[in-house]
Amino acid sequence: MAHPNPNCKPDCFGCKASSISFAPSAMTTRSIAGAMKATEKQQEKDLPAYKRMRQEGLQPKGTKGAARIEQGAQTKFEVTSGQIIDDQSTLKAALSEFAPDLA
């Protein structure tokens, strides 16, 4: 933006203020930087959990949410489906219908 007064002095506040800029990461609520930080924190938990499950011979649905699945899953079915089923009767029904070999 051009300065409105072409005859300004070297210490003109308007000229100094026009050169200030802010990085998007400094405004976490106004950019994707905050979301990226949250995603990175979650990935720091999910990726090692996924690796541990793979080393145990399990096949998680994906890396996203692997820490939650590792912590709460009680059966192989829950790990492979990527869903934790709290209700035991629903879990038994799902196992008998979809994956009797994964109980």
ZIKA-V208112 format. One record per helix or strand of 2 or more residues. SS is the DSSP state (alpha for helix, beta for strand). FROM is the first residue (numbers start at 1). TO is the last residue. Records with the same first field share a line. If there is no record, write none. Layout:
SS = FROM-TO + FROM-TO
This chain:
alpha = 13-18 + 24-26 + 33-55 + 66-72 + 76-81 + 88-98 + 100-102
